[in-house]
Amino acid sequence: MSDTAIDTSAAAIADWLTGRVAYYLDRPAAELRPDVKLVEYGLDSVYGMSIITEIEDRYDLELESTLAWDHPTIGAITAYLHGLVGQR
């Protein structure tokens, strides 16, 4: 997917990421808070890797497999990703 087709604002990244996490957790996105650790919601390493793969595909990035553990909340991942895509 091309960068021009994707909104890379922090709000758009957070909305998209929240939706993906909600999908994997089978929970409504409205229940997820940006400051709660993903492991507290029950996100396991398999789903964590799946989300990383989706992030890489969507934003055309190469990420470390430890992303969800290095940046353990939706808010932390959003800030990290926004910093990366903002450097382009």
Steps between C-alpha positions, in 0.01 A plus 500: 500500500632844411577760767278755326195276542545466876445767764812489718384748763534380857121489535460287186775262608343467845154435355627239256720330762221496757274335244756232420569426868125483566463255211764265637364525854140462377399808699335830408761764416322742735604279795871540427699778664824632351686481832423139599764238424392268223594195707250616764232466233622150425689565177739210454820474298328341199252786470778747576698370203189509281445865586866579429464338157188706429677820609796421273269439205283805559778751562773338289734460797739238632448459872666303776307195616509647851300812408198414716725429798731798450193726460241314709194721453296623206610852589869407508482312170311790343763751609779276374333441162410865458866587557608248236253598230555868574869461408413426138 
